[in-house]
Amino acid sequence: MTALRLPRTIRFDPSDTLVFERAAEPGEWAVPGSFLFWDQDVASFVGKARAAFRAGFVGVRSLGFSTLVVIVEASEAERDEAVEDLARHIHERLGAPDLATARAAAREEIEVAASLCRPEIGTLIAMHRTWEEGEIRESFRTLRRRAPGEDRLHGGLRAFRLIEADDEEQPEEHVDLLGLQSAGK
């Protein structure tokens, strides 16, 4: 049986605190969080609200946003804690009629988040969310650590490579997270 995996928020630099109105704390359990936008006029979003809509995973403890999440192993107790944290928000902040209804919705969101975690532990996930034909659509990209020596094959030192989450053939993109982290200092 495969171990339980869930996404956690991760922050390499302070950009999330600048890009989003409320940034998730590093290490929070996370969900895609499109439910936060269902009853809003997303076409009118600008600035930080637009950034949150377009690329923000939601931390279940804070309801803050994170650009990236990382796949980690989780225990059943940690998953249950994530469900309870999210259920409280769904009930208290978003108006679910009772805690049982909120728990069911939170459980479903956590299951969706877990379904994104098929790649190996340590893989980063980024999201792009759009509004098309009256519906919210999400697409996900994964960034994985390169195998030792693979950097030399691709002409440089890169810590991660981009892998598409769908089966369509896409050109490979390279992201130098180490360079991004150094540039921010």
N, C-alpha and C positions, 0 to 999 in steps of 0.2 A: 504494500500500500504506500502511495506517495505521501510524504509529510505535508501537512497543511502549510500553505504559503499565502502570505498577504502582502500588500504594498504598504510601505512606510514612507512618510515624507522625508525628503533629504534636501539639504541646503549646502551648496558649495561656496556661496558668496552671499552678500546681503541683498541681492537683486530682488528677491521675492518681497522683501520688506518695503521696497521702493515701488514695485510694479503693482502690487495688490493693496487694496484698502486694509485688509486684514490678512497677514501671512500666517500660515500654519507653523507651528513649532516643529523643528526637526525631530524626527522619530515618532510622530503621531501615526496611528493607523489611518489609512486613507481610502477613499472611494472616489469614483469619477465625479459624482455630485451634480449631475445634470438636473436632478429634481429641484435644486435651488432656483432654477431658471424657468420652470414650466409655466408659471403664470405671469411672466414678465415680458415687456416689450423689448426683446433683445436687439432689435434693429435700432433702437434709440440709444443703446449703450455707447459710451465714450470713455476714454481714459482707463482708469483702474477697473471699472465695472466691465468694460469690454475685454480687458486683459484676463480677468477672472473667468469670464464666459469662454473665451477662446482657448485658454490653455491651463486652467486651474483645476488640479485635483483638490479635493476637500478633506482636510484633517478632521477626523470624527470627534476629537475632543474639543477643538476650538471653533470648528466650522470656518477656519482660515484656509487660505489657498496656498498651494505649492506647485511649482512648475514641473518638478520631477518627483517620482517615487522610485523606491528600490524594492525589489522582491526579496523578502526574508522569510525564514521559517517562523511559524507561530504555533503556539499551543492552543488547545481548545478553550482553555480559560482566557487567553488573550483575545481570541476571536469573540468569545462571549462578552468580554469587557468592552470590545469595540462596538458590538451590537448595542449594549446598554448605553454607552456614551452617545451613540448616534440616535438611539430611540428617545433619549431625554430631549435632545434638540428637536427632533421631529414632533414630539408632543408639546414641549414648552414654547418653542420659538416658531414652529411652522404650523401649529394648530391641529395636529392629529387629535381625533375625538377622545382617545384614551391611550394609555400606555401599551396595551396589548396590540392595538392597531399600529402604533408607532414601532413596536418591536418587530412586527411582521415586515413592515417596510424597511426597517434597518437591516434585518436579516437578509432580505433580498438584495439590498445595496452591497452588503459585505460579500454575498455570494458572487455578485457581478465583479467586484474587485478581485476576489480570489480567482475568478476565471481568467483574469489577465496575467496571472502568475505562473503560466506554464513554462516559460523560459527558466534558465538556471538561476539559482540564488545569486544575488548581487547584480542582476540585470537591472538597468534603469529603464523606466517607462516615461515617455512624454505623450501628451494628448493634444489633439487639435479638435475643437468643437465648433460646429457651424450650425446655422439656422437655414434650412433648405425646405422649400415648399411646405411651410408650416410645421416642420419637425426639427428637433434637435438631433444632430448626427455627430457621432464621436469617431475619431480614428486615433489609433495608438501606434507609436513607434517605440522600438526597444533599442537600447544602447548596451552592448555587452563588452566586457573586458576582452581585449585581444589576447590571443594565445601568445606565449613567449616566442619571440622571433618573428611574429607576423608583421610587426611594425616595419621591419626592414624590407619585407616584401612589397609594402605599399608606400615606401619612400618617406618615412619619417617616424617620429615617436608619437604615437597616439595611444591613449589609454583605453578607448572604447571604439567600437564600430557600430554603425546604425544598421539594424535589421528591421525590415518591414514586418508588421504584424499580419498583413494579409498575404495572399498567394500571388498577387500581381508582381510582375517583374518591374523593379524600380532601380534606377542607378544607385549604387552604394554611396552614402554620404559619410564623411569622416568628421568627428567632433573631437577636438583636442581639449578635454576637460582639464587636464593638468595645466595647459597653457592658459585657459580661462581663469583658473584659480590663481596662477602666478600674476596674471595681468591685473587682477583686482587688488593686489597688494601695493 
